[in-house]
Amino acid sequence: MTHDLASRSADQRAGYARWLAARQCTDCWRAAHQEDVVSTKEWLAQKRAEEEAAATHWAAQFDMPPLENPESILGWGARSRHQLVTRAYTELVTEGTWDEADWAELEEQIRLVTRAGWWVDQRDAVGADLPELLDAASDRDRPTENPFR
């Protein structure tokens, strides 16, 4: 593509020409960007499917109750719960000072929070903060005291 550098002052032309030379033309950039969007969407769909499978397996293994909310958020909530609880276990038990008895008590509290939106809201939390976050959860987040066991 040809660019008119006449509108630039003489001392700015060389730098601008060097900058342009390092860039793709608009048509080339668009073509490459569209390919990236498709490959990114495919990668993201595959990653989400893997995370969902891991979360489903984890929930079954540790007897976690199903989450409640609109269907559109359930997968996101399940993935968020799995990731946060896994981080919490690593930080509190594996790397921390908690023993399995401490964790078992927290696990019972985890089972009581069944609102998917709560888990999505906490998705970026530090794992060690999970006990405090669970204490702050409202009755709306814990619709029942029965941990489905």
C-alpha positions in Angstrom: 0.0 0.0 0.0 1.2 3.5 -0.8 1.2 6.3 1.8 1.6 10.0 1.1 4.1 11.4 3.5 3.8 14.9 2.2 1.6 15.9 5.1 4.3 15.1 7.6 7.1 17.5 8.4 10.5 16.5 7.0 11.8 15.5 10.5 8.9 13.1 11.0 8.9 11.3 7.6 11.7 8.8 8.2 10.3 7.7 11.6 6.8 7.4 10.2 8.0 5.5 7.1 9.9 3.0 9.4 6.8 2.6 11.5 4.7 1.9 8.5 7.2 -0.6 7.1 6.9 -2.7 10.3 3.0 -2.9 9.9 0.8 -5.0 7.8 -1.4 -3.2 5.2 -5.0 -2.9 6.3 -6.3 -5.7 4.0 -3.6 -8.1 5.3 -4.2 -7.2 8.9 -8.0 -7.8 8.5 -7.4 -11.2 6.8 -5.0 -12.3 9.6 -7.3 -10.9 12.3 -10.3 -12.8 11.0 -8.3 -16.0 11.0 -7.2 -15.3 14.6 -10.8 -14.7 15.7 -11.9 -18.1 14.3 -8.9 -20.0 15.9 -9.4 -18.1 19.2 -13.1 -19.0 19.3 -12.2 -22.7 18.6 -9.5 -22.7 21.2 -11.8 -21.0 23.8 -14.6 -23.5 23.1 -12.2 -26.4 23.6 -10.8 -24.9 26.8 -14.3 -24.3 28.2 -15.3 -27.9 27.3 -12.2 -29.3 29.1 -12.8 -27.1 32.1 -16.5 -28.1 32.2 -15.6 -31.8 32.1 -13.0 -31.3 34.9 -15.6 -29.4 37.0 -18.3 -32.1 36.4 -15.9 -34.9 37.3 -14.7 -33.0 40.4 -18.3 -32.3 41.5 -19.2 -36.0 41.2 -16.0 -37.1 43.0 -16.5 -34.8 46.0 -20.3 -35.1 46.1 -21.0 -31.4 45.3 -24.7 -30.5 44.8 -25.9 -29.1 41.5 -25.9 -25.4 41.2 -29.0 -23.3 40.8 -29.5 -20.3 38.5 -30.6 -19.7 34.9 -29.3 -22.4 32.6 -27.0 -19.9 30.8 -24.8 -19.4 33.9 -24.6 -22.9 35.3 -21.5 -24.0 33.4 -19.7 -20.9 34.3 -20.7 -21.2 37.9 -19.5 -24.9 38.0 -16.2 -24.0 36.5 -15.8 -21.1 38.8 -16.6 -23.2 41.9 -14.2 -25.9 40.9 -11.4 -23.5 40.2 -11.8 -21.5 43.4 -12.2 -24.6 45.6 -9.2 -26.2 44.0 -7.1 -23.0 44.6 -8.3 -22.9 48.2 -7.3 -26.5 48.9 -3.9 -25.8 47.4 -3.4 -22.6 49.4 -4.9 -23.8 52.7 -4.0 -27.5 52.9 -1.3 -28.4 50.4 0.8 -25.2 50.9 -0.8 -24.0 54.2 -1.3 -25.2 57.7 -4.8 -26.7 57.5 -5.3 -30.4 58.0 -7.9 -32.6 56.4 -10.3 -32.2 59.3 -10.2 -28.4 58.9 -10.8 -28.8 55.1 -13.7 -31.3 55.7 -15.5 -28.6 57.7 -15.0 -26.0 55.0 -16.1 -28.5 52.4 -19.5 -28.8 54.1 -19.9 -25.0 53.9 -19.0 -25.2 50.2 -21.8 -27.6 49.6 -24.3 -25.2 51.0 -23.7 -22.4 48.5 -25.5 -23.5 45.4 -26.2 -20.2 43.6 -24.1 -20.3 40.5 -23.9 -16.5 40.4 -22.2 -16.4 43.8 -19.4 -18.7 42.5 -19.1 -16.6 39.3 -18.8 -13.4 41.4 -16.0 -15.0 43.5 -14.1 -16.4 40.4 -11.1 -14.1 40.8 -10.8 -14.5 44.6 -7.7 -15.7 46.3 -8.2 -19.3 47.4 -7.2 -18.6 51.0 -10.0 -16.1 51.2 -12.7 -18.8 50.6 -13.6 -19.4 54.3 -14.2 -15.7 54.8 -16.2 -15.4 51.6 -18.4 -18.4 52.6 -19.1 -16.8 55.9 -20.2 -13.7 54.1 -22.6 -15.6 51.8 -26.2 -14.7 52.3 -29.3 -16.9 52.6 -29.9 -16.1 48.9 -26.7 -18.0 48.1 -27.5 -20.8 50.5 -31.2 -21.6 49.8 -31.1 -24.7 52.0 -29.2 -26.0 55.0 -29.2 -29.5 53.6 -25.8 -30.2 51.9 -27.5 -32.9 49.8 -25.6 -35.7 51.4 
